[in-house]
Amino acid sequence: MDLLKVDRLVKRFGAGANLKHAVRGVSFTVPRGEVLAFLGPNGAGKSTTMRMVTGYLEPDSGDALIAGASITQERRDAQLSLGYLAEGAPLYGDLTARAFLIFLAGAHGLTKSQTRWALDRVIQDARIDKVIDRPIETLSKGYKRRVGLAGALIHDPPVLVLDEPTDGLDPNQKQAVRQLIARMSEDKAILISTHQLDEVSAMCHRAVVIDGGSIVADGAPAELIRQSGADTLEGAFQTLTREEIIS
Amino acid sequence: MTQAQSETMGANLKTPPLSVSPDNHPHMGAESRRRSTIAAMTSIFGRELRAYFYTPLAYVFISVFLLALGAFTFEIGRFFDANRADLSIFFLFHPWLYLVFLPAVSMRLWAEEIRAGTLELLLTLPAPVWSLVVGKFLAGWAVAGAALLLTTPMWITVNYLGSPDNAAIALAYLMSFLMAGGYVAMSTALSALAGNQVVAFVLAVTTGFVFTAMGLPLVASGVAELFGPTAAETTRLFSFLTHFEAAQRGVLELRALLFYVGVIVLWLGLNTLWVSRRRAN
């Protein structure tokens, strides 16, 4: 079952001479149990696509179905099924990590007892027990990222959209997050944007490469390497995106 | 991190199924939609109230507001020289102080979310935009209400000094609170429109000044000279000041009540529109 279905999303910014096509008809699906890497150079349209998928931005056309609910027609149903870690993990610095997670649990309509259980779960999953009662503004970048990840998981959504989930983490923390994602992928659909190609082979079943707002490749990491004629995923990425830039 | 630690990380706790687990929530029912809307609203309200009192903002605002109100009432209004057991002089300055202080309280409500990038967090919550708007508005209004509540020693003082019409004073307090709601709703909406705290403050003070000064006799006579008496009366009807005058005299006017409620609803509607429009960009 496709828990995430992205259907011909289009987004333009500006007007007249300043009109910029950020995303040009991007489509893909992510079934339950799959981790999909969303790759592309800076400015390729990754974050804009993710923002449309999560309902933060309205697409000019196209749609995304989250667990069957349309993000344009049934936004609240769709967002209830979605956990989102935004680029840079924007958080409320004045709140403690615990207060932040309680805020998110409340905003997702969790009852007090559900919130208690959910807190225990995400504190353990994101390994933030040592900093749970500290103000977020005093935390390191890595811990802030993990609090953001815990926030995305608080309502146990079936679909996760994670924009650079390991950004700012040390190698041990990265490894831990990869394991967490691998475990969660059993019953969720997970879309991950990353620049770290070693992560793609390590934790993603499939990769979609976007450049200039359009998808230029879609397949398993090994398949992308084979198709591009490169030796590594990094080589494949360079080949795929460089060709687009030249054309 | 050791291998053992790595392996234990993320070990799942036995948790009860949440309302949003993959298999039981394809669509929200009307009841769960209503509960979720209220939950989002109260969460935003609580978060904003906490933000006000976590930082010195609310304390500074309330202290300066009380000092300024005291200075205006006793020094400029000559409260004791009037030798009257009522609070009409005290209430006279409320609109003018709200005009400056309430934009200062409300300017951060949306502008700070936009600056910090947390608007993305809010707009991806499964909540209607209006519930976020109302939650933020109520938090700003609650700070205004707390400031107003702390002026009640004035009420006690006039009761000690004489025999005031307490029903009239209670009415003036109620209308002052409603009027404060109008200023907060306006300032909060302009915070969403401007997206920058300083610009939001300037916009709100300017807009508030226009909608307050429109009730001054000087402005009314100027408008009457230029556009005729009907235009002058129409202009006066849209002023915060006009609808507060009757309440200061202890008279409850239905149209004043409707005016303040209407102003709040109108600005909350504009606020919802301006936040929603950010989705398109």
Interface residues (C-beta under 8 A of the other chain):
Chain A: L3 F13 R32 R51 T54 G55 Y56 L57 E58 A67 G68 A69 E74 R75 R76 D77 Q79 L80 S81 L82 Y84 A86 G88 P90 L91 Y92 G93 D94 L95 A99 F103 L104 G106 A107 H108 G109 L110 S113 Q114 W117 A118 D120 R121 Q124 D125 R127 G151 H155 D156 P157 P158 N172 Q173 Q175 A176 Q179 L180 R183 M184 D187 K188
Chain B: M1 S6 E7 M9 G10 A11 N12 L13 T15 P16 L18 S19 V20 S21 P22 H25 P26 H27 M28 S32 R33 R35 S36 A39 A40 T42 S43 I44 G46 R47 R50 A51 Y54 T55 A116 G117 T118 E120 L121 L123 T124 L125 P126 A127 P128 R279 A280 N281
